[in-house]
Protein backbone atom coordinates (compact mmCIF):
# COMPACT_ATOMS: atom_id res chain seq x y z
CA UNK A 1 0.00 0.00 0.00
CA UNK A 2 1.24 3.46 -0.88
CA UNK A 3 1.19 6.03 1.92
CA UNK A 4 1.36 9.82 1.57
CA UNK A 5 4.68 11.64 1.83
CA UNK A 6 3.24 14.08 4.36
CA UNK A 7 0.02 14.09 6.37
CA UNK A 8 -1.75 16.94 8.13
CA UNK A 9 -4.63 16.66 10.58
CA UNK A 10 -6.60 19.55 12.05
CA UNK A 11 -6.21 20.03 15.81
CA UNK A 12 -7.25 23.34 17.33
CA UNK A 13 -6.40 22.89 21.02
CA UNK A 14 -4.14 20.92 23.38
CA UNK A 15 -7.15 19.20 24.94
CA UNK A 16 -6.08 15.66 25.87
CA UNK A 17 -8.84 13.86 23.98
CA UNK A 18 -8.55 16.07 20.89
CA UNK A 19 -4.79 15.67 20.56
CA UNK A 20 -4.92 11.91 21.07
CA UNK A 21 -7.61 11.49 18.41
CA UNK A 22 -5.71 13.76 16.03
CA UNK A 23 -2.43 11.90 16.58
CA UNK A 24 -4.12 8.53 16.05
CA UNK A 25 -5.62 9.75 12.76
CA UNK A 26 -2.26 11.19 11.73
CA UNK A 27 -0.21 8.04 12.31
CA UNK A 28 -2.92 5.84 10.79
CA UNK A 29 -2.73 7.87 7.57
CA UNK A 30 0.98 6.98 7.41
CA UNK A 31 0.60 3.26 8.07
CA UNK A 32 -0.50 3.09 11.66
CA UNK A 33 2.98 2.64 13.19
CA UNK A 34 3.42 -0.56 11.18
CA UNK A 35 7.14 -0.46 12.04
CA UNK A 36 6.41 -0.79 15.76
CA UNK A 37 7.04 -4.27 17.12
CA UNK A 38 5.99 -5.55 20.53
CA UNK A 39 8.59 -4.85 23.20
CA UNK A 40 10.34 -2.01 21.36
CA UNK A 41 11.95 0.90 23.18
CA UNK A 42 11.06 4.16 21.43
CA UNK A 43 12.81 7.50 21.98
CA UNK A 44 10.87 10.71 21.39
CA UNK A 45 13.36 13.43 20.46
CA UNK A 46 11.41 16.52 21.52
CA UNK A 47 12.26 20.21 21.14
CA UNK A 48 13.13 21.45 24.65
CA UNK A 49 15.34 24.31 23.53
CA UNK A 50 15.18 26.30 26.77
CA UNK A 51 13.35 26.94 30.04
CA UNK A 52 9.93 27.78 28.63
CA UNK A 53 6.39 27.10 29.71
CA UNK A 54 4.19 25.20 27.24
CA UNK A 55 2.01 28.23 26.48
CA UNK A 56 5.03 30.15 25.14
CA UNK A 57 5.03 27.92 21.99
CA UNK A 58 8.78 27.43 22.35
CA UNK A 59 8.87 23.68 22.96
CA UNK A 60 6.97 20.56 21.93
CA UNK A 61 3.79 20.67 23.97
CA UNK A 62 3.59 18.08 26.79
CA UNK A 63 -0.03 17.24 25.95
CA UNK A 64 1.08 15.99 22.53
CA UNK A 65 4.06 14.11 23.93
CA UNK A 66 1.86 12.35 26.50
CA UNK A 67 -0.75 11.46 23.88
CA UNK A 68 1.97 9.97 21.69
CA UNK A 69 3.41 7.99 24.62
CA UNK A 70 0.01 6.49 25.38
CA UNK A 71 -0.49 5.63 21.71
CA UNK A 72 2.90 3.91 21.50
CA UNK A 73 2.35 1.91 24.67
CA UNK A 74 -1.12 0.86 23.54
CA UNK A 75 0.31 -0.39 20.25
CA UNK A 76 3.07 -2.51 21.73
CA UNK A 77 6.03 -0.40 22.83
CA UNK A 78 7.52 -1.53 26.14
CA UNK A 79 9.34 1.74 26.92
CA UNK A 80 9.13 5.32 25.69
CA UNK A 81 11.97 7.71 26.55
CA UNK A 82 11.63 11.47 26.02
CA UNK A 83 14.78 13.53 25.67
CA UNK A 84 16.69 16.45 24.18
CA UNK A 85 19.83 18.46 24.88
CA UNK A 86 19.00 22.17 24.89
CA UNK A 87 21.64 24.87 24.93
CA UNK A 88 23.35 24.56 28.30
CA UNK A 89 24.92 21.91 30.49
CA UNK A 90 23.98 18.36 29.59
CA UNK A 91 23.51 17.06 33.12
CA UNK A 92 20.78 16.10 35.57
CA UNK A 93 20.57 19.46 37.37
CA UNK A 94 20.11 21.47 34.17
CA UNK A 95 17.79 19.04 32.38
CA UNK A 96 15.60 18.44 35.43
CA UNK A 97 14.90 22.17 35.54
CA UNK A 98 14.13 22.19 31.80
CA UNK A 99 11.79 19.21 32.21
CA UNK A 100 10.00 20.92 35.08
CA UNK A 101 9.50 24.31 33.40
CA UNK A 102 8.46 22.71 30.08
CA UNK A 103 5.70 20.75 31.83
CA UNK A 104 7.25 17.35 31.24
CA UNK A 105 6.58 15.98 34.70
CA UNK A 106 3.43 14.71 32.98
CA UNK A 107 5.58 12.31 30.92
CA UNK A 108 6.21 9.96 33.82
CA UNK A 109 2.59 10.20 34.94
CA UNK A 110 1.41 8.86 31.57
CA UNK A 111 3.83 5.92 31.45
CA UNK A 112 6.87 7.42 29.74
CA UNK A 113 10.41 8.10 30.95
CA UNK A 114 12.43 11.29 30.92
CA UNK A 115 15.98 10.74 29.75
CA UNK A 116 18.44 10.72 32.63
CA UNK A 117 21.37 9.18 30.76
CA UNK A 118 23.71 12.08 30.07
CA UNK A 119 26.52 10.13 28.45
CA UNK A 120 27.78 10.93 24.95
CA UNK A 121 28.96 8.91 21.96
CA UNK A 122 31.01 9.71 18.89
CA UNK A 123 29.61 9.27 15.38
CA UNK A 124 31.69 8.57 12.30
CA UNK A 125 29.71 9.14 9.10
CA UNK A 126 31.40 8.39 5.80
CA UNK A 127 28.35 9.50 3.84
CA UNK A 128 28.38 13.01 5.29
CA UNK A 129 28.62 16.16 3.25
CA UNK A 130 30.51 18.15 5.91
CA UNK A 131 30.00 16.53 9.36
CA UNK A 132 32.05 13.36 8.97
CA UNK A 133 32.28 13.04 12.74
CA UNK A 134 30.26 14.51 15.58
CA UNK A 135 29.34 13.95 19.23
CA UNK A 136 25.76 12.99 20.11
CA UNK A 137 23.56 12.13 23.07
CA UNK A 138 23.98 8.42 23.87
CA UNK A 139 20.44 7.80 25.15
CA UNK A 140 19.34 7.46 21.53
CA UNK A 141 21.44 4.29 21.22
CA UNK A 142 19.21 2.61 23.80
CA UNK A 143 16.15 3.01 21.58
CA UNK A 144 15.03 0.63 18.84
CA UNK A 145 13.33 3.53 17.05
CA UNK A 146 13.24 7.33 17.26
CA UNK A 147 10.36 9.74 16.70
CA UNK A 148 11.46 13.29 15.85
CA UNK A 149 8.79 15.51 17.47
CA UNK A 150 9.48 19.15 16.60
CA UNK A 151 7.79 22.50 17.14
CA UNK A 152 7.08 24.71 14.11
CA UNK A 153 8.85 28.03 14.66
CA UNK A 154 10.74 30.81 12.96
CA UNK A 155 14.53 30.72 13.29
CA UNK A 156 17.08 33.51 13.02
CA UNK A 157 19.77 31.56 11.14
CA UNK A 158 17.83 28.83 9.33
CA UNK A 159 14.62 30.76 8.63
CA UNK A 160 12.49 27.98 10.09
CA UNK A 161 12.90 25.46 12.88
CA UNK A 162 10.98 22.25 12.26
CA UNK A 163 11.87 18.58 11.71
CA UNK A 164 15.35 18.79 10.15
CA UNK A 165 16.62 21.46 12.57
CA UNK A 166 15.19 19.59 15.57
CA UNK A 167 17.80 16.85 15.21
CA UNK A 168 20.54 19.39 15.98
CA UNK A 169 19.37 18.73 19.54
CA UNK A 170 21.31 15.46 19.55
CA UNK A 171 24.48 17.56 19.89
CA UNK A 172 25.18 18.03 23.62
CA UNK A 173 24.16 21.53 24.71
CA UNK A 174 27.50 23.06 25.61
CA UNK A 175 28.99 21.81 22.31
CA UNK A 176 26.42 23.57 20.12
CA UNK A 177 28.35 26.88 19.89
CA UNK A 178 31.38 24.88 18.73
CA UNK A 179 29.37 23.51 15.80
CA UNK A 180 28.14 27.00 14.94
CA UNK A 181 31.76 28.14 14.85
CA UNK A 182 32.83 25.09 12.85
CA UNK A 183 30.10 25.74 10.25
CA UNK A 184 29.57 29.53 10.27
CA UNK A 185 28.25 29.64 6.71
CA UNK A 186 24.45 29.09 6.61
CA UNK A 187 24.74 26.62 3.73
CA UNK A 188 27.37 24.50 5.50
CA UNK A 189 25.48 24.67 8.77
CA UNK A 190 22.43 23.38 6.90
CA UNK A 191 24.50 20.60 5.33
CA UNK A 192 25.69 19.64 8.81
CA UNK A 193 22.10 19.39 10.02
CA UNK A 194 21.15 17.23 7.05
CA UNK A 195 24.20 15.04 7.78
CA UNK A 196 22.86 14.46 11.30
CA UNK A 197 19.40 13.69 9.93
CA UNK A 198 20.89 11.20 7.48
CA UNK A 199 23.05 9.54 10.14
CA UNK A 200 19.92 8.75 12.16
CA UNK A 201 17.64 8.20 9.14
CA UNK A 202 17.30 4.43 9.55
CA UNK A 203 16.33 4.78 13.18
CA UNK A 204 14.00 7.78 12.87
CA UNK A 205 10.74 6.12 11.87
CA UNK A 206 8.47 9.15 12.09
CA UNK A 207 8.72 12.95 12.18
CA UNK A 208 5.89 14.97 13.71
CA UNK A 209 5.42 18.75 13.87
CA UNK A 210 3.50 20.41 16.67
CA UNK A 211 1.79 23.17 14.70
CA UNK A 212 -1.30 23.59 16.86
CA UNK A 213 0.29 26.80 18.07
CA UNK A 214 3.53 27.77 16.33
CA UNK A 215 5.95 30.61 16.94
CA UNK A 216 6.41 33.63 14.69
CA UNK A 217 8.62 36.70 14.85
CA UNK A 218 11.76 36.56 16.99
CA UNK A 219 12.01 32.74 17.05
CA UNK A 220 13.03 30.15 18.02
CA UNK A 221 12.83 31.14 21.70
CA UNK A 222 11.56 34.71 22.03
CA UNK A 223 8.93 34.94 19.33
CA UNK A 224 5.16 35.21 19.59
CA UNK A 225 2.72 32.28 19.72
CA UNK A 226 0.60 32.00 16.56
CA UNK A 227 -2.34 29.66 16.16
CA UNK A 228 -2.01 27.33 13.17
CA UNK A 229 -4.31 24.51 14.20
CA UNK A 230 -2.70 21.32 12.93
CA UNK A 231 -0.35 18.45 13.54
CA UNK A 232 1.76 17.30 10.58
CA UNK A 233 3.85 14.18 10.04
CA UNK A 234 6.07 12.35 7.58
CA UNK A 235 8.69 9.64 7.51
CA UNK A 236 11.05 12.28 6.01
CA UNK A 237 12.07 15.39 7.97
CA UNK A 238 12.75 17.27 4.75
CA UNK A 239 9.44 16.50 3.07
CA UNK A 240 7.69 17.49 6.28
CA UNK A 241 9.66 20.75 6.31
CA UNK A 242 8.62 21.52 2.74
CA UNK A 243 4.99 21.43 3.83
CA UNK A 244 5.67 23.29 7.08
CA UNK A 245 7.36 26.07 5.10
CA UNK A 246 4.30 26.36 2.85
CA UNK A 247 1.99 26.59 5.86
CA UNK A 248 3.83 29.60 7.29
CA UNK A 249 4.19 31.29 3.92
CA UNK A 250 7.82 30.51 3.13
CA UNK A 251 9.31 29.35 -0.13
CA UNK A 252 11.43 26.19 0.17
CA UNK A 253 14.21 28.22 -1.48
CA UNK A 254 14.40 30.42 1.62
CA UNK A 255 15.20 27.51 3.96
CA UNK A 256 18.90 26.46 3.86
CA UNK A 257 18.20 22.94 5.18
CA UNK A 258 15.82 22.34 2.28
CA UNK A 259 18.51 23.56 -0.11
CA UNK A 260 20.95 21.07 1.45
CA UNK A 261 18.35 18.29 1.25
CA UNK A 262 17.58 19.06 -2.39
CA UNK A 263 21.22 18.96 -3.45
CA UNK A 264 21.39 15.42 -2.01
CA UNK A 265 18.22 14.30 -3.80
CA UNK A 266 16.21 13.91 -0.59
CA UNK A 267 13.29 16.08 -1.72
CA UNK A 268 11.71 16.88 -5.08
CA UNK A 269 12.09 20.19 -6.84
CA UNK A 270 8.60 21.37 -5.93
CA UNK A 271 6.04 20.63 -3.25
CA UNK A 272 3.55 19.72 -5.99
CA UNK A 273 5.49 16.49 -6.46
CA UNK A 274 4.68 15.36 -2.92
CA UNK A 275 1.71 13.15 -2.11
CA UNK A 276 -0.04 14.96 0.74
CA UNK A 277 -2.90 13.79 2.97
CA UNK A 278 -5.05 16.60 4.33
CA UNK A 279 -6.06 20.08 3.21
CA UNK A 280 -2.78 21.98 3.39
CA UNK A 281 -4.13 25.04 1.58
CA UNK A 282 -6.61 25.66 4.41
CA UNK A 283 -3.73 25.86 6.89
CA UNK A 284 -1.60 28.43 5.05
CA UNK A 285 -1.03 31.68 6.97
CA UNK A 286 0.13 34.26 4.40
CA UNK A 287 0.83 36.98 7.00
CA UNK A 288 2.95 34.79 9.27
CA UNK A 289 5.70 36.99 10.71
CA UNK A 290 8.83 35.30 9.34
CA UNK A 291 12.51 36.18 9.68
CA UNK A 292 13.75 34.35 6.58
CA UNK A 293 16.00 35.90 3.95
CA UNK A 294 16.48 34.65 0.42
CA UNK A 295 19.17 32.13 1.32
CA UNK A 296 18.83 30.54 -2.13
CA UNK A 297 20.68 33.55 -3.54
CA UNK A 298 23.56 32.80 -1.19
CA UNK A 299 23.46 29.01 -1.20
CA UNK A 300 25.92 28.17 -3.94
CA UNK A 301 26.32 31.17 -6.18
CA UNK A 302 28.47 30.38 -9.22
CA UNK A 303 29.61 34.00 -9.24
CA UNK A 304 31.87 34.95 -6.34
CA UNK A 305 31.26 38.66 -6.98
CA UNK A 306 27.50 38.16 -7.08
CA UNK A 307 27.71 36.05 -3.94
CA UNK A 308 29.57 38.79 -2.06
CA UNK A 309 27.13 41.48 -3.21
CA UNK A 310 24.11 39.33 -2.41
CA UNK A 311 25.52 38.48 1.00
CA UNK A 312 26.09 42.15 1.85
CA UNK A 313 22.64 43.19 0.63
CA UNK A 314 20.56 40.30 1.91
CA UNK A 315 22.22 38.71 4.91
CA UNK A 316 20.44 39.16 8.24
CA UNK A 317 22.37 40.18 11.34
CA UNK A 318 21.74 39.99 15.08
CA UNK A 319 21.35 43.29 16.91
CA UNK A 320 20.47 44.32 20.44
CA UNK A 321 17.51 46.43 21.49
CA UNK A 322 19.07 48.30 24.44
CA UNK A 323 15.80 49.09 26.22
CA UNK A 324 14.95 45.39 26.43
CA UNK A 325 18.44 44.28 27.50
CA UNK A 326 18.85 43.33 31.18
CA UNK A 327 22.67 43.16 31.04
CA UNK A 328 22.70 39.46 31.95
CA UNK A 329 25.75 38.76 29.69
CA UNK A 330 24.23 35.52 28.36
CA UNK A 331 24.91 36.61 24.77
CA UNK A 332 28.56 37.34 25.56
CA UNK A 333 28.98 33.99 27.33
CA UNK A 334 27.40 31.88 24.58
CA UNK A 335 28.93 33.60 21.52
CA UNK A 336 31.14 30.96 19.82
CA UNK A 337 33.15 33.60 17.96
CA UNK A 338 33.71 35.77 21.04
CA UNK A 339 32.33 38.66 19.03
CA UNK A 340 30.41 40.33 21.88
CA UNK A 341 31.81 42.69 24.49
CA UNK A 342 29.94 44.54 27.23
CA UNK A 343 30.11 48.33 27.13
CA UNK A 344 28.28 50.40 29.73
CA UNK A 345 26.42 47.24 30.69
CA UNK A 346 25.12 46.54 27.18
CA UNK A 347 26.40 44.07 24.54
CA UNK A 348 28.31 45.43 21.54
CA UNK A 349 28.79 43.13 18.54
CA UNK A 350 32.09 43.17 16.66
CA UNK A 351 30.80 42.78 13.09
CA UNK A 352 34.19 41.61 11.81
CA UNK A 353 34.16 38.68 14.23
CA UNK A 354 30.42 37.93 14.11
CA UNK A 355 29.68 34.69 12.20
CA UNK A 356 25.90 35.33 12.20
CA UNK A 357 25.06 32.07 13.94
CA UNK A 358 22.33 33.85 15.95
CA UNK A 359 23.22 31.98 19.16
CA UNK A 360 22.93 35.34 20.96
CA UNK A 361 19.44 35.87 19.54
CA UNK A 362 18.33 32.29 20.15
CA UNK A 363 19.40 32.13 23.79
CA UNK A 364 18.78 35.71 24.99
CA UNK A 365 16.39 35.10 27.92
CA UNK A 366 14.71 38.48 27.51
CA UNK A 367 14.31 38.66 23.73
CA UNK A 368 16.53 41.74 23.55
CA UNK A 369 18.56 40.29 20.68
CA UNK A 370 16.69 40.57 17.40
CA UNK A 371 17.15 39.54 13.77
CA UNK A 372 17.73 42.55 11.56
CA UNK A 373 17.10 42.09 7.85
CA UNK A 374 18.43 44.64 5.34
CA UNK A 375 15.84 46.50 3.28
CA UNK A 376 16.55 44.49 0.04
CA UNK A 377 15.93 41.25 1.93
CA UNK A 378 12.63 42.52 3.32
CA UNK A 379 11.52 43.62 -0.13
CA UNK A 380 12.48 40.28 -1.73
CA UNK A 381 10.76 38.33 1.02
CA UNK A 382 7.51 39.97 0.06
C-alpha positions in Angstrom: 0.0 0.0 0.0 1.2 3.5 -0.9 1.2 6.0 1.9 1.4 9.8 1.6 4.7 11.6 1.8 3.2 14.1 4.4 0.0 14.1 6.4 -1.8 16.9 8.1 -4.6 16.7 10.6 -6.6 19.5 12.0 -6.2 20.0 15.8 -7.2 23.3 17.3 -6.4 22.9 21.0 -4.1 20.9 23.4 -7.1 19.2 24.9 -6.1 15.7 25.9 -8.8 13.9 24.0 -8.6 16.1 20.9 -4.8 15.7 20.6 -4.9 11.9 21.1 -7.6 11.5 18.4 -5.7 13.8 16.0 -2.4 11.9 16.6 -4.1 8.5 16.1 -5.6 9.7 12.8 -2.3 11.2 11.7 -0.2 8.0 12.3 -2.9 5.8 10.8 -2.7 7.9 7.6 1.0 7.0 7.4 0.6 3.3 8.1 -0.5 3.1 11.7 3.0 2.6 13.2 3.4 -0.6 11.2 7.1 -0.5 12.0 6.4 -0.8 15.8 7.0 -4.3 17.1 6.0 -5.5 20.5 8.6 -4.8 23.2 10.3 -2.0 21.4 11.9 0.9 23.2 11.1 4.2 21.4 12.8 7.5 22.0 10.9 10.7 21.4 13.4 13.4 20.5 11.4 16.5 21.5 12.3 20.2 21.1 13.1 21.5 24.6 15.3 24.3 23.5 15.2 26.3 26.8 13.3 26.9 30.0 9.9 27.8 28.6 6.4 27.1 29.7 4.2 25.2 27.2 2.0 28.2 26.5 5.0 30.1 25.1 5.0 27.9 22.0 8.8 27.4 22.3 8.9 23.7 23.0 7.0 20.6 21.9 3.8 20.7 24.0 3.6 18.1 26.8 0.0 17.2 26.0 1.1 16.0 22.5 4.1 14.1 23.9 1.9 12.4 26.5 -0.7 11.5 23.9 2.0 10.0 21.7 3.4 8.0 24.6 0.0 6.5 25.4 -0.5 5.6 21.7 2.9 3.9 21.5 2.3 1.9 24.7 -1.1 0.9 23.5 0.3 -0.4 20.2 3.1 -2.5 21.7 6.0 -0.4 22.8 7.5 -1.5 26.1 9.3 1.7 26.9 9.1 5.3 25.7 12.0 7.7 26.6 11.6 11.5 26.0 14.8 13.5 25.7 16.7 16.4 24.2 19.8 18.5 24.9 19.0 22.2 24.9 21.6 24.9 24.9 23.4 24.6 28.3 24.9 21.9 30.5 24.0 18.4 29.6 23.5 17.1 33.1 20.8 16.1 35.6 20.6 19.5 37.4 20.1 21.5 34.2 17.8 19.0 32.4 15.6 18.4 35.4 14.9 22.2 35.5 14.1 22.2 31.8 11.8 19.2 32.2 10.0 20.9 35.1 9.5 24.3 33.4 8.5 22.7 30.1 5.7 20.7 31.8 7.2 17.3 31.2 6.6 16.0 34.7 3.4 14.7 33.0 5.6 12.3 30.9 6.2 10.0 33.8 2.6 10.2 34.9 1.4 8.9 31.6 3.8 5.9 31.5 6.9 7.4 29.7 10.4 8.1 30.9 12.4 11.3 30.9 16.0 10.7 29.7 18.4 10.7 32.6 21.4 9.2 30.8 23.7 12.1 30.1 26.5 10.1 28.5 27.8 10.9 25.0 29.0 8.9 22.0 31.0 9.7 18.9 29.6 9.3 15.4 31.7 8.6 12.3 29.7 9.1 9.1 31.4 8.4 5.8 28.3 9.5 3.8 28.4 13.0 5.3 28.6 16.2 3.3 30.5 18.1 5.9 30.0 16.5 9.4 32.0 13.4 9.0 32.3 13.0 12.7 30.3 14.5 15.6 29.3 14.0 19.2 25.8 13.0 20.1 23.6 12.1 23.1 24.0 8.4 23.9 20.4 7.8 25.2 19.3 7.5 21.5 21.4 4.3 21.2 19.2 2.6 23.8 16.2 3.0 21.6 15.0 0.6 18.8 13.3 3.5 17.0 13.2 7.3 17.3 10.4 9.7 16.7 11.5 13.3 15.8 8.8 15.5 17.5 9.5 19.1 16.6 7.8 22.5 17.1 7.1 24.7 14.1 8.8 28.0 14.7 10.7 30.8 13.0 14.5 30.7 13.3 17.1 33.5 13.0 19.8 31.6 11.1 17.8 28.8 9.3 14.6 30.8 8.6 12.5 28.0 10.1 12.9 25.5 12.9 11.0 22.2 12.3 11.9 18.6 11.7 15.4 18.8 10.1 16.6 21.5 12.6 15.2 19.6 15.6 17.8 16.8 15.2 20.5 19.4 16.0 19.4 18.7 19.5 21.3 15.5 19.5 24.5 17.6 19.9 25.2 18.0 23.6 24.2 21.5 24.7 27.5 23.1 25.6 29.0 21.8 22.3 26.4 23.6 20.1 28.3 26.9 19.9 31.4 24.9 18.7 29.4 23.5 15.8 28.1 27.0 14.9 31.8 28.1 14.9 32.8 25.1 12.8 30.1 25.7 10.2 29.6 29.5 10.3 28.2 29.6 6.7 24.5 29.1 6.6 24.7 26.6 3.7 27.4 24.5 5.5 25.5 24.7 8.8 22.4 23.4 6.9 24.5 20.6 5.3 25.7 19.6 8.8 22.1 19.4 10.0 21.2 17.2 7.0 24.2 15.0 7.8 22.9 14.5 11.3 19.4 13.7 9.9 20.9 11.2 7.5 23.0 9.5 10.1 19.9 8.7 12.2 17.6 8.2 9.1 17.3 4.4 9.5 16.3 4.8 13.2 14.0 7.8 12.9 10.7 6.1 11.9 8.5 9.2 12.1 8.7 13.0 12.2 5.9 15.0 13.7 5.4 18.8 13.9 3.5 20.4 16.7 1.8 23.2 14.7 -1.3 23.6 16.9 0.3 26.8 18.1 3.5 27.8 16.3 6.0 30.6 16.9 6.4 33.6 14.7 8.6 36.7 14.8 11.8 36.6 17.0 12.0 32.7 17.0 13.0 30.2 18.0 12.8 31.1 21.7 11.6 34.7 22.0 8.9 34.9 19.3 5.2 35.2 19.6 2.7 32.3 19.7 0.6 32.0 16.6 -2.3 29.7 16.2 -2.0 27.3 13.2 -4.3 24.5 14.2 -2.7 21.3 12.9 -0.3 18.4 13.5 1.8 17.3 10.6 3.9 14.2 10.0 6.1 12.3 7.6 8.7 9.6 7.5 11.0 12.3 6.0 12.1 15.4 8.0 12.7 17.3 4.8 9.4 16.5 3.1 7.7 17.5 6.3 9.7 20.8 6.3 8.6 21.5 2.7 5.0 21.4 3.8 5.7 23.3 7.1 7.4 26.1 5.1 4.3 26.4 2.8 2.0 26.6 5.9 3.8 29.6 7.3 4.2 31.3 3.9 7.8 30.5 3.1 9.3 29.3 -0.1 11.4 26.2 0.2 14.2 28.2 -1.5 14.4 30.4 1.6 15.2 27.5 4.0 18.9 26.5 3.9 18.2 22.9 5.2 15.8 22.3 2.3 18.5 23.6 -0.1 20.9 21.1 1.4 18.4 18.3 1.2 17.6 19.1 -2.4 21.2 19.0 -3.5 21.4 15.4 -2.0 18.2 14.3 -3.8 16.2 13.9 -0.6 13.3 16.1 -1.7 11.7 16.9 -5.1 12.1 20.2 -6.8 8.6 21.4 -5.9 6.0 20.6 -3.2 3.5 19.7 -6.0 5.5 16.5 -6.5 4.7 15.4 -2.9 1.7 13.2 -2.1 0.0 15.0 0.7 -2.9 13.8 3.0 -5.1 16.6 4.3 -6.1 20.1 3.2 -2.8 22.0 3.4 -4.1 25.0 1.6 -6.6 25.7 4.4 -3.7 25.9 6.9 -1.6 28.4 5.1 -1.0 31.7 7.0 0.1 34.3 4.4 0.8 37.0 7.0 2.9 34.8 9.3 5.7 37.0 10.7 8.8 35.3 9.3 12.5 36.2 9.7 13.8 34.3 6.6 16.0 35.9 3.9 16.5 34.6 0.4 19.2 32.1 1.3 18.8 30.5 -2.1 20.7 33.6 -3.5 23.6 32.8 -1.2 23.5 29.0 -1.2 25.9 28.2 -3.9 26.3 31.2 -6.2 28.5 30.4 -9.2 29.6 34.0 -9.2 31.9 35.0 -6.3 31.3 38.7 -7.0 27.5 38.2 -7.1 27.7 36.0 -3.9 29.6 38.8 -2.1 27.1 41.5 -3.2 24.1 39.3 -2.4 25.5 38.5 1.0 26.1 42.1 1.9 22.6 43.2 0.6 20.6 40.3 1.9 22.2 38.7 4.9 20.4 39.2 8.2 22.4 40.2 11.3 21.7 40.0 15.1 21.4 43.3 16.9 20.5 44.3 20.4 17.5 46.4 21.5 19.1 48.3 24.4 15.8 49.1 26.2 14.9 45.4 26.4 18.4 44.3 27.5 18.9 43.3 31.2 22.7 43.2 31.0 22.7 39.5 32.0 25.7 38.8 29.7 24.2 35.5 28.4 24.9 36.6 24.8 28.6 37.3 25.6 29.0 34.0 27.3 27.4 31.9 24.6 28.9 33.6 21.5 31.1 31.0 19.8 33.1 33.6 18.0 33.7 35.8 21.0 32.3 38.7 19.0 30.4 40.3 21.9 31.8 42.7 24.5 29.9 44.5 27.2 30.1 48.3 27.1 28.3 50.4 29.7 26.4 47.2 30.7 25.1 46.5 27.2 26.4 44.1 24.5 28.3 45.4 21.5 28.8 43.1 18.5 32.1 43.2 16.7 30.8 42.8 13.1 34.2 41.6 11.8 34.2 38.7 14.2 30.4 37.9 14.1 29.7 34.7 12.2 25.9 35.3 12.2 25.1 32.1 13.9 22.3 33.9 16.0 23.2 32.0 19.2 22.9 35.3 21.0 19.4 35.9 19.5 18.3 32.3 20.2 19.4 32.1 23.8 18.8 35.7 25.0 16.4 35.1 27.9 14.7 38.5 27.5 14.3 38.7 23.7 16.5 41.7 23.5 18.6 40.3 20.7 16.7 40.6 17.4 17.2 39.5 13.8 17.7 42.6 11.6 17.1 42.1 7.8 18.4 44.6 5.3 15.8 46.5 3.3 16.5 44.5 0.0 15.9 41.3 1.9 12.6 42.5 3.3 11.5 43.6 -0.1 12.5 40.3 -1.7 10.8 38.3 1.0 7.5 40.0 0.1 
